[in-house]
C-alpha cells in the first residue's frame, strides 16, 4: 500500500479536512472509498489508477465527504429543535415539543409524535429532502401535540404552513401518502 498526503493548497484539498491521504492498494481492483478519520480524509484507490485519475477521484471524494460533513452539522438534533421552535412560532402559536430528534429506525413513516411526553422523531431520510418538505413534516408533527388525530381541526393547524399541499404531493411521489 502506498500513501500520499495532499497539501492543503492542492486542488480538491480545500475542504472540511486538515489533510487528505490517498492510500493505493494492489489488492483493491475497482472500488474507491473514503472515510473521515479525525480531521483527515482517507481516500482508498486501486494502485493501477493514473495520477490524473487519482486526482479526479480525490477531488470527487473530498467534495462528497465535505458535503456530508456539512449536512451532518446542519442537521443536528439541536438545529432540528431550533427549526421546530421557529416553525411553531410562525405557524402554530408557539407550541413546543419537549424534544425533537432524528432517528434511523423509522422505515414506514416520515415522522412520529408522542403527545403524552411531547417528543417528536423524524426519519433521517428527510435530511436529504428539500428543507420545505422537512419543515412541513415538522409542522405536521407539532400539530399533533395539540390535536392527536387527523381531524379537520388538525388539518386547519397544519394548513397554516403555506407549502403543505406541495409538500404532501412531494411525499406522495416518494411513496408514502400519510405521515
Secondary structure, DSSP 8 states (H G I E B T S, - for coil): -EEEEE-TTSTT--SS-SEEEEEEESS--S--EEEEETTEEEEEEETTS-HHHHHHHHHHHHHHHHHHHHHHHHT-HHHHHHHHHHHHHHHSTT---SEEEEES--SS-SEEEETTTTEEEEEGGGGGS-HHHHHHHHHHHHHHHH-SS-SHHHHHHHTTSTTHHHHHHHHHHHT-S--
